[in-house]
């Protein structure tokens, strides 16, 4: 590992798709508000959390794959 590279855990935490998950949550809640006229935070979380976790898994896989290919 080079000195300029952050530690692996820090890279993984930096790769967590927080803004994407928040955007999905806001989109679902806004859609429900426009269509049904009520706010559904639970449904927004039920959609945003799995999407964020799947996207996080993809990013981790890409980071590990690129780390192995450079060695």
RONU-858482 format. One record per residue (C-alpha): residue number from 1; residue in three letters; x negated, y negated, z. Coordinates in nm, 2 decimals. Layout:
REM residues N
<r num="NUM" residu="ALA" xx="X" yy="Y" zz="Z"/>
...
This chain:
REM residues 71
<r num="1" residu="UNK" xx="0.00" yy="0.00" zz="0.00"/>
<r num="2" residu="UNK" xx="-0.13" yy="-0.34" zz="-0.09"/>
<r num="3" residu="UNK" xx="-0.15" yy="-0.61" zz="0.17"/>
<r num="4" residu="UNK" xx="0.07" yy="-0.84" zz="-0.03"/>
<r num="5" residu="UNK" xx="0.36" yy="-0.59" zz="-0.04"/>
<r num="6" residu="UNK" xx="0.61" yy="-0.59" zz="0.25"/>
<r num="7" residu="UNK" xx="0.65" yy="-0.27" zz="0.45"/>
<r num="8" residu="UNK" xx="0.89" yy="-0.01" zz="0.31"/>
<r num="9" residu="UNK" xx="1.16" yy="-0.07" zz="0.57"/>
<r num="10" residu="UNK" xx="1.16" yy="-0.44" zz="0.51"/>
<r num="11" residu="UNK" xx="1.19" yy="-0.38" zz="0.13"/>
<r num="12" residu="UNK" xx="1.49" yy="-0.15" zz="0.18"/>
<r num="13" residu="UNK" xx="1.66" yy="-0.40" zz="0.42"/>
<r num="14" residu="UNK" xx="1.60" yy="-0.67" zz="0.17"/>
<r num="15" residu="UNK" xx="1.76" yy="-0.45" zz="-0.10"/>
<r num="16" residu="UNK" xx="2.09" yy="-0.42" zz="0.09"/>
<r num="17" residu="UNK" xx="2.36" yy="-0.58" zz="-0.13"/>
<r num="18" residu="UNK" xx="2.51" yy="-0.81" zz="0.12"/>
<r num="19" residu="UNK" xx="2.62" yy="-1.08" zz="-0.12"/>
<r num="20" residu="UNK" xx="2.76" yy="-0.83" zz="-0.36"/>
<r num="21" residu="UNK" xx="2.96" yy="-0.66" zz="-0.09"/>
<r num="22" residu="UNK" xx="3.09" yy="-1.00" zz="0.04"/>
<r num="23" residu="UNK" xx="3.19" yy="-1.09" zz="-0.32"/>
<r num="24" residu="UNK" xx="3.38" yy="-0.77" zz="-0.36"/>
<r num="25" residu="UNK" xx="3.55" yy="-0.82" zz="-0.02"/>
<r num="26" residu="UNK" xx="3.65" yy="-1.18" zz="-0.11"/>
<r num="27" residu="UNK" xx="3.77" yy="-1.06" zz="-0.46"/>
<r num="28" residu="UNK" xx="4.00" yy="-0.79" zz="-0.31"/>
<r num="29" residu="UNK" xx="4.14" yy="-1.01" zz="-0.04"/>
<r num="30" residu="UNK" xx="4.20" yy="-1.30" zz="-0.29"/>
<r num="31" residu="UNK" xx="4.37" yy="-1.05" zz="-0.54"/>
<r num="32" residu="UNK" xx="4.60" yy="-0.92" zz="-0.27"/>
<r num="33" residu="UNK" xx="4.68" yy="-1.28" zz="-0.17"/>
<r num="34" residu="UNK" xx="4.77" yy="-1.38" zz="-0.52"/>
<r num="35" residu="UNK" xx="4.97" yy="-1.07" zz="-0.61"/>
<r num="36" residu="UNK" xx="5.15" yy="-0.99" zz="-0.28"/>
<r num="37" residu="UNK" xx="5.13" yy="-1.32" zz="-0.10"/>
<r num="38" residu="UNK" xx="4.95" yy="-1.17" zz="0.21"/>
<r num="39" residu="UNK" xx="4.60" yy="-1.13" zz="0.33"/>
<r num="40" residu="UNK" xx="4.47" yy="-0.77" zz="0.36"/>
<r num="41" residu="UNK" xx="4.13" yy="-0.77" zz="0.53"/>
<r num="42" residu="UNK" xx="4.14" yy="-0.39" zz="0.59"/>
<r num="43" residu="UNK" xx="4.19" yy="-0.31" zz="0.23"/>
<r num="44" residu="UNK" xx="3.91" yy="-0.54" zz="0.14"/>
<r num="45" residu="UNK" xx="3.68" yy="-0.37" zz="0.38"/>
<r num="46" residu="UNK" xx="3.78" yy="-0.03" zz="0.26"/>
<r num="47" residu="UNK" xx="3.68" yy="-0.11" zz="-0.09"/>
<r num="48" residu="UNK" xx="3.37" yy="-0.34" zz="-0.02"/>
<r num="49" residu="UNK" xx="3.19" yy="-0.11" zz="0.23"/>
<r num="50" residu="UNK" xx="3.17" yy="0.20" zz="0.01"/>
<r num="51" residu="UNK" xx="3.08" yy="-0.01" zz="-0.30"/>
<r num="52" residu="UNK" xx="2.80" yy="-0.18" zz="-0.10"/>
<r num="53" residu="UNK" xx="2.67" yy="0.15" zz="0.03"/>
<r num="54" residu="UNK" xx="2.67" yy="0.31" zz="-0.32"/>
<r num="55" residu="UNK" xx="2.49" yy="0.01" zz="-0.46"/>
<r num="56" residu="UNK" xx="2.24" yy="0.02" zz="-0.17"/>
<r num="57" residu="UNK" xx="2.17" yy="0.39" zz="-0.25"/>
<r num="58" residu="UNK" xx="2.11" yy="0.30" zz="-0.61"/>
<r num="59" residu="UNK" xx="1.87" yy="0.02" zz="-0.51"/>
<r num="60" residu="UNK" xx="1.68" yy="0.25" zz="-0.27"/>
<r num="61" residu="UNK" xx="1.65" yy="0.52" zz="-0.54"/>
<r num="62" residu="UNK" xx="1.51" yy="0.26" zz="-0.78"/>
<r num="63" residu="UNK" xx="1.26" yy="0.14" zz="-0.52"/>
<r num="64" residu="UNK" xx="1.14" yy="0.49" zz="-0.44"/>
<r num="65" residu="UNK" xx="1.12" yy="0.58" zz="-0.81"/>
<r num="66" residu="UNK" xx="0.92" yy="0.28" zz="-0.89"/>
<r num="67" residu="UNK" xx="0.69" yy="0.33" zz="-0.59"/>
<r num="68" residu="UNK" xx="0.62" yy="0.69" zz="-0.70"/>
<r num="69" residu="UNK" xx="0.56" yy="0.60" zz="-1.06"/>
<r num="70" residu="UNK" xx="0.29" yy="0.35" zz="-0.97"/>
<r num="71" residu="UNK" xx="0.09" yy="0.59" zz="-0.76"/>
